[in-house]
Amino acid sequence: MIRIKKLDIFIAKQFGMLFVGTFFICQFVLMMQFLWRYIDDLIGKGLSMEIMAKFFWYMGLMLVPQALPLAILLSSLIAFGNLGESSELTAIKAAGISLMQAFRSLIVITLFVSGVSFVFQNNIGPEANNKIAQLLMSMKQKSPELEIPEGIFYDGIPNSNLYVQHKDLKTGKLYGIMIYRMTGSYEDQAIILADSGMLQSTAEKKHLMLSLWSGEWFENMQTDAFGNSASIPYRRETFTSKRIVLDFNGDFNMTDASALSNNARGKSLAQIYRDMDSLTVSYDSVGRRYYEDVRQGLYYMPHINRRDSLLAVKAGQRINIDTVFNRLSMQQKQQVVSEAMSKVQNAVSDLDFKSLFTSDGDRIIRQHEIEAISKFTVALSCLIFFFIGAPLGAIIRKGGLGIPVIISVLVFIVYYILDNSGYRMSRSGIWTVWFGKGLAPAILTPLAIFVTYKASNDSAVFNIDMYREMLRRVLGLRIKRHIFGKEVIIDEPKYVDDAAKLGVINKDIVDYSALHNLKQMPNPIKVFFKYRADHEIERINDELELIIADLSNTRDAYILNELNKYPVLSVKAHTRPFERKWLNILSAVIVPLGIFFYCRMWRFRMRLLRDLKIVRQTNCNIINRIERVEVK
């Protein structure tokens, strides 16, 4: 029997309240981002409140699956950050309850939210996506004067194709206008060219008023009087200004939803798989038809004896094309080459035209595959974001809307970049669909496992001092001494003994410098493969540190000042890059890395040489000071 503990209820309540609040915040942010993308389609269209309410309603339903993972990430991070900040998480661990046991109730809730997300995407989301796409198409046709693009033909106006070279968004003027009007048959079309113009809706929203300036009008004059005569007169008119009234219903009308039949986002999982099978069968049949056309019609040799060629092919013999070609006369050779070039060019043009159809089919099939996988990856991202947010909250132990919001935004930005990049690459066919859509979960899942493991073992992942120390070691930054005078001194320094030891250290430094030529470049073989520890400099450093520790008990301000001049010696960095032998060998094999560590080690050798000179000079200053004090 499953037993629900009070701790599970307590944590679930803490998480539940935050989840509801953060969900509406995330939903609002995503809706504003989506609204900003289509703000130009809404402004100035005179849309009613009913249409706007439908737009926001369907937009909210469509964005629910995207808001759920972000809400789980933010709410779990804040919830466990609050528990850590108030020391409640410490009390939970002190009671013998592990972090995974504390996650238990929230894991169940997250799994339930993931299931809801999948069901929502499969049942409610597709309908909302179709509705929002239908509304956007209808809004674009509401006031066409705001939607005419630059550089392409626009067919949103009935019986007319409009081309605009440039459009001034401030004044609404159109420049470089070309209009094809077809009121009846193909012969009745008119071509209108104008230097500039303006398109506006009439007051009753039933017509469009097109004002044109500095242009020409070409129109066929075919009527019943001319019959079917091939010689058809046309009319040409040059004008400085002209107004044309176009029939257009400017009221808001919902467009036909049949245009969205290939919209994969507006289909459930069962519909996607069914349509993918139909599309695959359809395009495979087209591909086989194309292949048969190429195989039967591409290789045709008119100047070769077809009867002999067919007999030779049936007999299994090979035809030497060069031999047959050399038998032809010069005129025949030129004709064969000309026909071959023409046939190849026609074949290339035909294949280019056919590729437009097949590439469009491949794109539609890829979109269906992407949406089928997205329904699972978006639901899975809820679980991944929980195992990122909750452990990070337990590690950071900061609640509220400060650090948790920053971390959540950073994680979501990484997820969005990976997911959007994978989507675009998969849609264009550069990457396979499973790789592109699985990129974000594949990268964030190890991150979730890592932070969960670190949080379960109370590891200091965000210990700034640890990273600062690591960076200091990699870059070889110095540590300065900070020795201050003591108010209470129990043991007085042994000045005479320390002075004698400092003299010995100076002699050892001279001998060490003579034996080890630190200016010379080190041998790479000895550095990476035949390492020997430098025990002499380690001994000198240990003795010097003991003397510094003893003299730090002095009341003499001069000696204290000299003690702070002693550099902190690096006694191992000048001999090899790493402590372990296999790491040294690996860094040597990876050439750029080996060069970096080799130059870094040479730099430490030069620094050690300078440090030893400073140590000798400081030793002499302290010895002289001790001798003067003892004489007095």
C-alpha positions as CSV (number, residue, x, y, z in Angstrom):
1,M,0.0,0.0,0.0
2,I,1.4,3.4,-1.0
3,R,1.6,5.6,2.0
4,I,1.7,9.4,1.5
5,K,3.9,11.1,4.1
6,K,3.4,14.6,5.6
7,L,6.8,15.7,4.2
8,D,5.6,14.8,0.6
9,I,2.4,16.8,1.1
10,F,4.4,19.7,2.5
11,I,6.8,19.8,-0.4
12,A,4.0,19.3,-2.9
13,K,2.2,22.3,-1.5
14,Q,5.3,24.4,-1.7
15,F,5.8,23.4,-5.3
16,G,2.2,23.5,-6.3
17,M,1.6,27.1,-5.4
18,L,4.8,28.2,-7.1
19,F,4.0,26.1,-10.2
20,V,0.6,27.8,-10.7
21,G,2.1,31.3,-10.4
22,T,5.1,30.6,-12.6
23,F,3.0,28.9,-15.2
24,F,0.8,32.0,-15.7
25,I,3.9,34.2,-15.8
26,C,5.6,32.0,-18.4
27,Q,2.4,31.8,-20.4
28,F,2.1,35.6,-20.4
29,V,5.7,36.0,-21.5
30,L,5.4,33.5,-24.3
31,M,2.0,35.1,-25.5
32,M,3.6,38.5,-25.6
33,Q,6.5,37.1,-27.6
34,F,4.2,35.5,-30.0
35,L,2.0,38.6,-30.2
36,W,5.0,40.7,-31.0
37,R,5.8,38.5,-34.0
38,Y,2.4,39.1,-35.5
39,I,1.7,42.6,-34.3
40,D,1.7,44.0,-37.8
41,D,-1.1,41.7,-38.8
42,L,-3.3,43.1,-36.1
43,I,-2.7,46.8,-36.1
44,G,-5.0,48.9,-38.2
45,K,-7.2,46.1,-39.4
46,G,-10.3,47.2,-37.5
47,L,-10.8,43.7,-35.9
48,S,-13.7,43.2,-33.6
49,M,-13.4,42.2,-29.9
50,E,-14.8,38.8,-30.7
51,I,-12.1,38.1,-33.3
52,M,-9.4,39.4,-30.9
53,A,-10.7,37.2,-28.1
54,K,-10.6,34.1,-30.3
55,F,-7.0,35.0,-31.3
56,F,-5.8,35.3,-27.7
57,W,-7.7,32.2,-26.7
58,Y,-6.3,29.9,-29.3
59,M,-2.9,31.5,-28.9
60,G,-2.9,30.7,-25.2
61,L,-4.0,27.1,-25.8
62,M,-1.3,26.7,-28.4
63,L,1.5,27.9,-26.1
64,V,0.5,25.8,-23.0
65,P,2.9,22.9,-23.8
66,Q,5.8,25.4,-24.2
67,A,5.0,27.1,-20.9
68,L,4.8,23.9,-18.8
69,P,8.6,22.9,-19.0
70,L,9.7,26.5,-18.1
71,A,7.2,26.7,-15.3
72,I,8.4,23.4,-13.8
73,L,12.1,24.6,-14.1
74,L,11.4,27.9,-12.4
75,S,9.0,26.6,-9.7
76,S,11.2,23.6,-8.7
77,L,14.3,25.9,-8.5
78,I,12.5,28.4,-6.3
79,A,10.8,25.8,-4.1
80,F,14.0,24.0,-3.2
81,G,15.9,27.3,-3.0
82,N,13.4,28.5,-0.4
83,L,13.8,25.2,1.5
84,G,17.6,25.5,1.5
85,E,17.6,29.2,2.4
86,S,15.3,28.6,5.4
87,S,17.4,25.6,6.5
88,E,14.4,23.3,6.1
89,L,16.4,21.2,3.6
90,T,19.2,20.8,6.2
91,A,16.7,19.6,8.7
92,I,15.2,17.1,6.2
93,K,18.7,15.7,5.5
94,A,19.5,15.6,9.2
95,A,16.4,13.5,9.8
96,G,18.0,10.8,7.5
97,I,15.9,11.6,4.4
98,S,17.9,11.7,1.2
99,L,17.4,14.3,-1.5
100,M,15.8,11.8,-3.8
101,Q,13.3,10.9,-1.2
102,A,12.4,14.6,-0.9
103,F,11.9,14.6,-4.7
104,R,9.5,11.7,-4.5
105,S,6.2,13.6,-4.5
106,L,7.4,16.1,-7.1
107,I,8.6,13.4,-9.5
108,V,5.0,12.0,-9.5
109,I,3.6,15.4,-10.1
110,T,6.1,16.1,-12.9
111,L,5.3,12.8,-14.6
112,F,1.6,13.7,-14.4
113,V,2.3,17.1,-15.9
114,S,4.4,15.4,-18.7
115,G,1.4,13.2,-19.5
116,V,-0.9,16.2,-19.5
117,S,1.5,18.0,-21.9
118,F,1.5,15.0,-24.3
119,V,-2.3,14.7,-24.2
120,F,-2.7,18.4,-24.7
121,Q,-0.3,18.4,-27.7
122,N,-2.1,15.4,-29.2
123,N,-5.7,16.5,-28.8
124,I,-6.2,20.2,-28.0
125,G,-3.0,21.8,-29.4
126,P,-3.5,20.7,-33.1
127,E,-7.0,22.2,-33.2
128,A,-5.8,25.4,-31.6
129,N,-2.9,25.6,-34.0
130,N,-5.2,25.2,-37.0
131,K,-7.5,27.9,-35.7
132,I,-4.7,30.4,-35.0
133,A,-3.3,29.7,-38.5
134,Q,-6.7,30.2,-40.1
135,L,-7.2,33.5,-38.1
136,L,-3.8,34.8,-39.2
137,M,-4.5,34.0,-42.9
138,S,-7.9,35.8,-42.6
139,M,-6.3,38.8,-40.9
140,K,-3.7,39.2,-43.6
141,Q,-6.5,39.4,-46.2
142,K,-8.5,41.8,-44.1
143,S,-6.7,44.9,-45.4
144,P,-4.5,44.0,-48.4
145,E,-3.0,47.5,-48.7
146,L,-1.0,46.7,-45.6
147,E,0.2,43.3,-46.8
148,I,1.5,43.9,-50.3
149,P,5.1,42.5,-50.2
150,E,8.1,44.0,-52.1
151,G,9.7,42.3,-55.1
152,I,7.2,39.5,-55.7
153,F,3.7,39.2,-57.2
154,Y,0.8,39.5,-54.8
155,D,-2.4,37.6,-55.7
156,G,-4.6,38.5,-52.7
157,I,-6.8,40.8,-54.8
158,P,-9.3,38.9,-57.0
159,N,-8.6,38.8,-60.7
160,S,-5.4,40.7,-60.3
161,N,-1.7,40.1,-59.8
162,L,0.2,43.1,-58.3
163,Y,3.9,43.6,-58.3
164,V,5.5,46.4,-56.2
165,Q,9.2,47.3,-56.4
166,H,9.3,49.4,-53.3
167,K,6.8,50.3,-50.5
168,D,7.0,53.4,-48.2
169,L,5.6,52.2,-44.9
170,K,5.1,55.7,-43.5
171,T,3.1,57.2,-46.4
172,G,1.7,54.0,-47.8
173,K,2.9,54.9,-51.3
174,L,3.8,52.1,-53.7
175,Y,6.6,52.5,-56.3
176,G,7.4,50.6,-59.5
177,I,4.0,49.1,-59.9
178,M,3.0,46.3,-62.4
179,I,-0.5,45.0,-62.5
180,Y,-1.9,42.0,-64.5
181,R,-5.7,42.1,-64.6
182,M,-7.7,39.2,-66.0
183,T,-11.4,39.9,-66.1
184,G,-12.4,37.1,-68.4
185,S,-10.3,34.8,-70.5
186,Y,-6.6,35.0,-71.1
187,E,-7.1,37.2,-74.1
188,D,-9.0,39.8,-72.0
189,Q,-6.1,40.6,-69.7
190,A,-4.7,44.1,-69.2
191,I,-1.2,45.1,-68.2
192,I,-0.8,48.3,-66.2
193,L,2.6,49.9,-65.5
194,A,2.9,52.9,-63.1
195,D,5.7,54.9,-61.6
196,S,3.9,55.2,-58.2
197,G,0.5,54.6,-56.6
198,M,-1.6,54.1,-53.5
199,L,-4.0,51.4,-52.5
200,Q,-6.9,52.2,-50.1
201,S,-10.1,50.6,-49.0
202,T,-13.4,52.4,-49.6
203,A,-15.6,53.5,-46.7
204,E,-18.0,50.5,-47.0
205,K,-15.1,48.1,-47.2
206,K,-16.5,46.5,-50.4
207,H,-14.0,47.9,-52.9
208,L,-10.4,49.0,-53.2
209,M,-9.4,52.3,-54.7
210,L,-6.1,52.1,-56.6
211,S,-4.6,55.5,-57.4
212,L,-1.9,55.4,-60.1
213,W,0.5,58.1,-61.3
214,S,2.7,58.4,-64.4
215,G,2.0,55.1,-66.2
216,E,0.8,53.1,-69.2
217,W,-2.2,50.8,-69.8
218,F,-2.1,47.9,-72.3
219,E,-5.3,46.0,-72.9
220,N,-6.6,43.5,-75.5
221,M,-9.7,44.7,-77.4
222,Q,-11.2,41.3,-78.4
223,T,-15.0,41.2,-78.7
224,D,-17.5,39.0,-80.5
225,A,-17.2,41.2,-83.5
226,F,-13.7,40.0,-84.2
227,G,-14.7,36.3,-83.8
228,N,-11.8,34.0,-83.5
229,S,-9.5,36.0,-85.7
230,A,-5.8,35.8,-84.9
231,S,-5.3,39.5,-85.4
232,I,-6.7,41.0,-82.2
233,P,-6.3,44.8,-81.7
234,Y,-5.2,46.2,-78.3
235,R,-5.5,49.6,-76.6
236,R,-2.5,51.5,-75.2
237,E,-3.1,54.5,-72.9
238,T,-0.5,56.8,-71.3
239,F,-1.7,58.6,-68.2
240,T,-0.4,61.0,-65.6
241,S,-3.0,59.9,-63.0
242,K,-5.7,57.3,-62.9
243,R,-8.0,55.7,-60.4
244,I,-9.2,52.1,-60.6
245,V,-11.9,50.6,-58.5
246,L,-11.3,46.9,-57.6
247,D,-13.9,44.6,-56.2
248,F,-12.9,43.4,-52.8
249,N,-14.8,42.5,-49.6
250,G,-12.8,44.2,-46.8
251,D,-14.9,42.6,-44.0
252,F,-13.4,39.9,-41.9
253,N,-14.1,36.5,-43.4
254,M,-12.6,33.2,-42.3
255,T,-10.5,31.6,-45.0
256,D,-11.0,28.0,-46.1
257,A,-9.2,25.6,-43.8
258,S,-8.4,23.3,-46.7
259,A,-5.3,25.4,-47.3
260,L,-3.9,24.1,-44.0
261,S,-4.1,20.4,-45.0
262,N,-0.3,20.1,-44.9
263,N,0.1,21.9,-41.6
264,A,1.7,19.2,-39.5
265,R,1.4,21.2,-36.3
266,G,-2.4,21.0,-36.6
267,K,-2.6,17.2,-36.6
268,S,-2.7,14.6,-33.9
269,L,-0.2,11.7,-33.7
270,A,-2.5,9.3,-35.4
271,Q,-3.2,11.8,-38.2
272,I,0.5,12.5,-38.7
273,Y,1.3,8.8,-39.1
274,R,-1.6,8.3,-41.4
275,D,-0.8,11.3,-43.6
276,M,2.9,10.4,-43.6
277,D,2.0,7.0,-45.1
278,S,-0.2,8.6,-47.7
279,L,2.5,11.2,-48.6
280,T,5.2,8.5,-48.8
281,V,3.2,6.3,-51.1
282,S,2.2,9.3,-53.3
283,Y,5.7,10.7,-53.6
284,D,7.2,7.2,-54.1
285,S,4.9,6.6,-57.0
286,V,5.9,10.0,-58.5
287,G,9.5,9.1,-58.0
288,R,9.1,5.8,-59.8
289,R,7.3,7.5,-62.6
290,Y,10.1,10.0,-63.0
291,Y,12.7,7.2,-63.0
292,E,10.8,5.4,-65.7
293,D,10.6,8.5,-67.8
294,V,14.3,9.1,-67.5
295,R,15.3,5.5,-68.2
296,Q,13.1,5.2,-71.3
297,G,13.6,8.6,-72.8
298,L,17.1,9.8,-72.0
299,Y,19.4,7.4,-73.9
300,Y,18.3,7.5,-77.5
301,M,20.8,7.4,-80.4
302,P,19.1,8.3,-83.7
303,H,22.2,7.9,-86.0
304,I,23.0,4.3,-84.8
305,N,21.4,1.4,-86.5
306,R,18.8,0.6,-83.9
307,R,18.2,-2.9,-85.3
308,D,21.8,-3.9,-84.9
309,S,22.1,-2.2,-81.6
310,L,19.0,-4.0,-80.2
311,L,20.3,-7.3,-81.6
312,A,23.7,-6.7,-79.9
313,V,22.1,-5.8,-76.6
314,K,19.9,-8.9,-76.7
315,A,23.0,-11.1,-77.5
316,G,24.7,-9.6,-74.5
317,Q,27.4,-7.8,-76.4
318,R,28.7,-4.4,-75.5
319,I,28.5,-1.4,-77.9
320,N,31.6,0.8,-78.2
321,I,30.2,4.3,-78.5
322,D,33.5,5.8,-79.6
323,T,33.8,3.3,-82.5
324,V,30.2,4.0,-83.6
325,F,30.8,7.7,-83.3
326,N,34.0,7.6,-85.4
327,R,32.2,5.9,-88.3
328,L,30.0,9.0,-88.7
329,S,30.7,11.8,-91.1
330,M,31.7,15.2,-89.8
331,Q,28.2,16.6,-90.4
332,Q,26.6,13.7,-88.5
333,K,29.1,14.1,-85.7
334,Q,28.2,17.7,-85.3
335,Q,24.5,16.9,-85.4
336,V,25.0,14.1,-82.8
337,V,26.9,16.5,-80.5
338,S,24.3,19.2,-80.9
339,E,21.4,16.8,-80.2
340,A,23.3,15.4,-77.2
341,M,23.8,18.9,-75.7
342,S,20.2,19.8,-76.4
343,K,19.0,16.6,-74.8
344,V,21.2,17.0,-71.7
345,Q,20.0,20.6,-71.2
346,N,16.4,19.6,-71.6
347,A,17.0,16.7,-69.1
348,V,18.6,19.1,-66.6
349,S,15.7,21.6,-66.9
350,D,13.2,18.8,-66.6
351,L,15.0,17.4,-63.5
352,D,15.2,20.9,-61.9
353,F,11.4,21.3,-62.5
354,K,10.7,17.9,-61.0
355,S,13.0,18.5,-58.1
356,L,10.8,21.4,-57.0
357,F,7.9,19.0,-56.6
358,T,9.9,16.2,-54.9
359,S,11.8,18.6,-52.6
360,D,8.5,20.1,-51.5
361,G,7.2,16.6,-50.8
362,D,10.3,15.8,-48.8
363,R,9.9,19.0,-46.8
364,I,6.3,18.2,-45.9
365,I,7.2,14.6,-44.8
366,R,10.1,16.0,-42.7
367,Q,7.7,18.5,-41.0
368,H,5.4,15.6,-40.1
369,E,8.3,13.6,-38.7
370,I,9.5,16.7,-36.7
371,E,6.0,17.3,-35.2
372,A,5.6,13.6,-34.3
373,I,8.9,13.6,-32.4
374,S,8.2,17.0,-30.8
375,K,5.1,15.7,-29.1
376,F,7.4,13.4,-27.1
377,T,10.4,15.7,-26.6
378,V,8.3,18.6,-25.2
379,A,6.7,16.2,-22.7
380,L,10.1,14.7,-21.8
381,S,11.6,18.2,-21.3
382,C,9.2,18.7,-18.3
383,L,11.0,15.8,-16.6
384,I,14.4,17.0,-17.6
385,F,13.8,20.5,-16.4
386,F,12.6,19.3,-13.1
387,F,15.9,17.3,-12.5
388,I,17.8,20.4,-13.4
389,G,15.8,23.0,-11.4
390,A,15.2,21.0,-8.2
391,P,18.9,20.0,-7.6
392,L,20.1,23.5,-8.6
393,G,17.7,24.9,-6.0
394,A,19.1,22.5,-3.4
395,I,22.7,23.5,-4.3
396,I,22.2,27.3,-4.6
397,R,19.8,27.5,-1.6
398,K,18.5,30.9,-2.7
399,G,14.8,31.5,-3.0
400,G,12.7,34.3,-4.4
401,L,12.8,35.7,-8.0
402,G,16.4,36.7,-8.1
403,I,19.0,34.1,-8.8
404,P,16.5,31.3,-9.7
405,V,15.0,33.5,-12.5
406,I,18.5,34.2,-13.9
407,I,19.4,30.5,-13.9
408,S,16.1,29.5,-15.3
409,V,16.4,32.0,-18.1
410,L,19.9,30.8,-18.9
411,V,18.9,27.1,-19.0
412,F,15.9,27.8,-21.1
413,I,17.9,29.9,-23.5
414,V,20.4,27.0,-24.0
415,Y,17.4,24.7,-24.5
416,Y,15.7,27.0,-27.0
417,I,18.9,27.6,-29.0
418,L,19.6,23.8,-29.2
419,D,16.0,22.9,-30.0
420,N,15.5,25.7,-32.6
421,S,18.8,24.9,-34.3
422,G,18.0,21.3,-34.5
423,Y,14.5,22.1,-35.8
424,R,15.8,24.3,-38.6
425,M,18.6,21.9,-39.6
426,S,16.0,19.0,-39.7
427,R,13.5,21.0,-41.6
428,S,16.0,21.9,-44.3
429,G,17.3,18.3,-44.5
430,I,20.8,19.1,-43.4
431,W,20.4,16.9,-40.3
432,T,18.3,13.8,-39.8
433,V,15.1,14.5,-38.0
434,W,15.9,12.3,-35.0
435,F,19.3,13.9,-34.5
436,G,18.0,17.5,-34.8
437,K,15.0,17.0,-32.4
438,G,17.0,14.9,-30.0
439,L,19.9,17.4,-29.7
440,A,18.4,19.4,-26.9
441,P,17.3,16.4,-24.7
442,A,20.6,14.6,-25.4
443,I,22.7,17.6,-24.1
444,L,20.4,18.6,-21.2
445,T,19.9,15.0,-19.9
446,P,23.6,14.6,-18.8
447,L,23.4,18.0,-17.2
448,A,20.3,16.9,-15.2
449,I,22.1,13.7,-14.1
450,F,25.2,15.7,-13.1
451,V,23.5,18.3,-11.0
452,T,21.2,15.7,-9.4
453,Y,24.3,13.6,-8.5
454,K,26.1,16.6,-7.1
455,A,23.1,17.7,-5.1
456,S,22.6,14.2,-3.7
457,N,26.2,14.2,-2.5
458,D,26.2,17.8,-1.2
459,S,29.0,18.7,-3.6
460,A,30.0,22.3,-3.9
461,V,29.2,22.8,-7.6
462,F,28.9,26.6,-7.3
463,N,31.7,27.1,-4.8
464,I,33.3,30.3,-6.2
465,D,36.5,29.9,-4.2
466,M,37.1,26.5,-5.7
467,Y,36.8,27.8,-9.3
468,R,38.9,30.8,-8.4
469,E,41.6,28.5,-7.1
470,M,41.4,26.3,-10.2
471,L,41.7,29.3,-12.4
472,R,44.6,30.7,-10.4
473,R,46.5,27.4,-10.9
474,V,45.8,27.2,-14.6
475,L,46.9,30.8,-15.3
476,G,49.7,30.7,-12.8
477,L,48.6,33.7,-10.8
478,R,50.5,34.6,-7.6
479,I,49.5,34.5,-4.0
480,K,50.7,37.4,-1.9
481,R,51.7,37.0,1.8
482,H,49.8,38.9,4.4
483,I,51.7,38.7,7.7
484,F,50.6,41.2,10.4
485,G,51.9,41.9,13.9
486,K,50.4,39.9,16.7
487,E,49.0,41.6,19.8
488,V,49.9,38.7,22.1
489,I,53.1,36.8,21.5
490,I,53.7,33.6,23.4
491,D,57.0,32.4,22.0
492,E,59.6,35.0,21.0
493,P,61.5,34.3,17.7
494,K,64.9,32.7,17.8
495,Y,66.7,35.5,15.9
496,V,70.2,34.1,16.0
497,D,69.2,30.6,14.9
498,D,66.9,32.0,12.2
499,A,69.7,34.2,10.9
500,A,72.0,31.3,10.7
501,K,69.4,29.2,8.9
502,L,68.8,32.0,6.4
503,G,72.5,32.1,5.6
504,V,72.5,28.4,4.9
505,I,69.4,28.8,2.7
506,N,71.2,31.5,0.7
507,K,74.1,29.1,0.2
508,D,71.7,26.3,-0.9
509,I,70.0,28.7,-3.4
510,V,73.3,29.5,-5.0
511,D,74.2,25.8,-5.3
512,Y,70.7,25.0,-6.6
513,S,70.9,27.8,-9.2
514,A,74.3,26.6,-10.4
515,L,73.1,23.0,-10.7
516,H,69.7,23.7,-12.4
517,N,69.9,26.1,-15.3
518,L,66.4,27.5,-15.0
519,K,66.9,29.8,-17.9
520,Q,67.4,26.9,-20.3
521,M,64.4,25.3,-22.0
522,P,63.4,22.1,-20.4
523,N,63.7,18.7,-22.2
524,P,60.3,17.7,-23.5
525,I,61.0,14.0,-23.0
526,K,61.9,14.5,-19.4
527,V,58.9,16.8,-18.9
528,F,56.2,14.5,-20.3
529,F,57.6,11.0,-20.2
530,K,60.6,10.7,-17.7
531,Y,59.6,13.0,-14.9
532,R,61.8,13.3,-11.7
533,A,60.7,15.2,-8.7
534,D,62.7,18.2,-7.5
535,H,63.1,17.4,-3.8
536,E,65.8,20.0,-3.3
537,I,63.6,23.0,-3.9
538,E,60.9,21.4,-1.8
539,R,63.3,21.1,1.1
540,I,64.5,24.7,0.7
541,N,60.9,25.9,0.6
542,D,59.9,23.9,3.7
543,E,62.8,25.3,5.7
544,L,62.1,28.8,4.6
545,E,58.4,28.5,5.6
546,L,59.4,27.3,9.1
547,I,61.7,30.3,9.5
548,I,58.9,32.7,8.2
549,A,56.5,31.2,10.7
550,D,58.9,31.7,13.6
551,L,59.8,35.3,12.6
552,S,56.1,36.2,12.3
553,N,56.1,36.4,16.1
554,T,58.4,39.4,16.0
555,R,57.5,42.9,17.2
556,D,60.0,44.4,14.8
557,A,58.1,46.3,12.1
558,Y,61.0,46.1,9.7
559,I,61.2,42.3,9.8
560,L,57.4,42.0,9.4
561,N,57.7,44.2,6.3
562,E,60.5,42.1,4.9
563,L,58.5,38.9,5.6
564,N,55.7,40.1,3.3
565,K,58.3,40.4,0.5
566,Y,58.9,36.7,0.4
567,P,57.2,35.2,-2.7
568,V,55.2,32.0,-2.4
569,L,57.3,29.5,-4.3
570,S,55.8,27.0,-6.8
571,V,57.9,24.0,-6.1
572,K,56.2,21.6,-8.6
573,A,54.9,23.6,-11.5
574,H,58.3,24.1,-13.0
575,T,59.0,20.3,-13.4
576,R,55.8,18.9,-15.1
577,P,52.3,19.9,-16.0
578,F,50.4,17.3,-13.8
579,E,51.0,15.1,-10.8
580,R,49.9,11.9,-12.6
581,K,52.1,10.5,-15.3
582,W,49.2,9.5,-17.7
583,L,47.9,13.1,-17.7
584,N,51.4,14.3,-18.8
585,I,51.5,11.7,-21.6
586,L,48.0,12.6,-22.7
587,S,48.8,16.3,-22.8
588,A,51.9,15.6,-24.9
589,V,49.8,13.5,-27.4
590,I,47.3,16.4,-27.8
591,V,49.8,18.7,-29.4
592,P,48.1,22.1,-28.9
593,L,47.5,21.3,-25.2
594,G,51.1,20.0,-24.8
595,I,52.5,23.2,-26.3
596,F,50.5,25.3,-23.9
597,F,51.5,23.4,-20.8
598,Y,55.2,23.2,-21.9
599,C,55.3,27.0,-22.3
600,R,53.5,27.4,-19.0
601,M,56.1,25.2,-17.3
602,W,59.0,27.2,-18.8
603,R,57.3,30.3,-17.5
604,F,57.3,28.9,-14.0
605,R,61.0,28.1,-14.3
606,M,61.8,31.7,-15.1
607,R,59.6,32.8,-12.3
608,L,61.2,30.5,-9.9
609,L,64.6,31.9,-10.8
610,R,63.4,35.5,-10.1
611,D,61.7,34.3,-6.8
612,L,65.0,32.8,-5.6
613,K,66.8,36.0,-6.2
614,I,64.2,37.9,-4.2
615,V,64.5,35.3,-1.4
616,R,68.2,35.7,-1.3
617,Q,68.0,39.5,-1.1
618,T,65.2,39.4,1.5
619,N,67.3,36.9,3.6
620,C,70.3,39.2,3.5
621,N,68.1,42.2,4.7
622,I,66.6,40.2,7.6
623,I,70.1,38.9,8.6
624,N,71.5,42.4,8.6
625,R,68.5,43.6,10.7
626,I,69.0,40.8,13.2
627,E,72.7,41.5,13.6
628,R,72.0,45.2,14.3
629,V,69.3,44.4,16.8
630,E,71.6,41.8,18.6
631,V,74.5,44.3,18.8
632,K,72.2,46.9,20.5
